[in-house]
Amino acid sequence: ISICRDLPNIEVITFSVNGISDLEPLNQCQNLSELYLRKNNIASLNELFYLKNLPRLRVLWLSENPCCGSDPHRYRMTVLRNLPSLQKLDNQAVTEEELSQARVDGEEITAPPVRRSVENGCPESTESGAAESITETESELLDFSLEETNKIREELGMKPVPRDKFSSFSPRETDYNRKKRNNILNAILLLMKELDVEGLEIVQQTVGRRLQAFQKKELQEE
């Protein structure tokens, strides 16, 4: 997620199922309009502090994180009190009535979360173990990864990927490799929005050469 510090103009980010616990790198993404963070390791709603100054944020998917707690009403009200410009939260439209109620029932976040420290003075990281704690079936993972990938492709004016094509990326790979590949694909699609015509032409040429190399290799193997 630290790469976001170098992408101030990025508009759509999907980081679902990545063991993310710190949203500070998103603080500079002033053009961000959609943020997908489902099933990560975000422990505190105070992380919303880093999103409060993003003027264009309209869509946030934060469900299934530890910060959601056991009280869904308090969670939703707190998010909406601090991010009143949201139009959709956790794939559910935000209403004017909710925004009014959030000013009463929601908790105002005025400071970033306090980071725990280990003995050497460095922030304690929980991300490495977070991925191991995620228990999700292959079908569920592919469903929402496909949904978010196709959302990005739609933003780029590209055709959606059929589910059979998406699942064929890694039919015999482990969940870890599958997530890694899908995350790389999403990152590439997002970064393409930062390129001008010349940059896109370079990508097109590079992809063409790579495809030719793969096709040549397949023919040799046959």
Salt bridges, closest charged atoms under 4 A:
GLU11 OE1 - LYS193 NZ 3.45
ASP22 OD1 - ARG115 NH2 2.55
GLU24 OE1 - ARG5 NH2 2.55
GLU34 OE2 - LYS151 NZ 3.72
GLU47 OE2 - ARG115 NH1 2.52
GLU64 OE2 - ARG38 NE 2.68
GLU64 OE1 - LYS39 NZ 3.44
GLU98 OE2 - ARG76 NE 2.66
ASP105 OD2 - HIS73 NE2 2.90
GLU107 OE1 - ARG74 NH2 2.76
GLU108 OE2 - LYS52 NZ 2.91
GLU108 OE1 - ARG81 NE 3.15
GLU124 OE1 - ARG116 NE 3.63
GLU136 OE2 - LYS39 NZ 3.34
GLU138 OE1 - ARG178 NH2 3.71
ASP143 OD1 - ARG163 NE 2.92
GLU155 OE1 - LYS193 NZ 4.00
GLU173 OE2 - ARG181 NH2 2.76
ASP175 OD1 - ARG178 NH1 2.49
